């Protein structure tokens, strides 16, 4: 007997669902939806040409919460490059604070050949974060998170340093680990690029 269902969702597919429709899905066994916020920064959001808006993403998350459906929100470290790194981290934390997802999953940007972003990088119009830049951005994101209960994951194959924690209990410990890496520039603690994957 099927006990639980999880599904990938999008703001475009969910924004017009009524509370009644979502409640029906919950009653049929839908327990969690995976939503890609990617960023909470308006400038980065326009840059990646993603449908909707950071505010719209929050609205969908809260609608799912009202229906009793848990949400895993995905964000992408490094998405703003060096230029927009700080505002990307701070503003992404802001929408996470507003939406308070059950799970936060941080992936790290990997630029694939043949994509527009690869071409921009090749022409010097996008400066990619190095491994320590990604760790610093992730630490800033965490520093700006309020103390709400959630699972925090940064253990995808794309990440430089695996994190699987429960916030707020483990928040200080995770920041301490990331701070240690940054202070000593401990490259050996990080996954090398050739072992990372999408």
Buried (B, 14 or more C-beta within 10 A) or exposed (E): EEEEEBEEBBBEEBBEBEEEEBBEBBEEEBBBBBBBBBBBBEEBBEBEEBEBBBEBBBBBBBBBBEBEBBBBBBBBBBBBBBEBBBBBBBBBBBBBBBBBBBBBBBBBBBBEEEEEBBEBBEEEEBEBBEBBBBBBBBBBBBBBBEEEEBBBBBBBEBBBBEBEBEBBEBBEEBBEBBBEBBEEEEEEBBBEEEEBEE
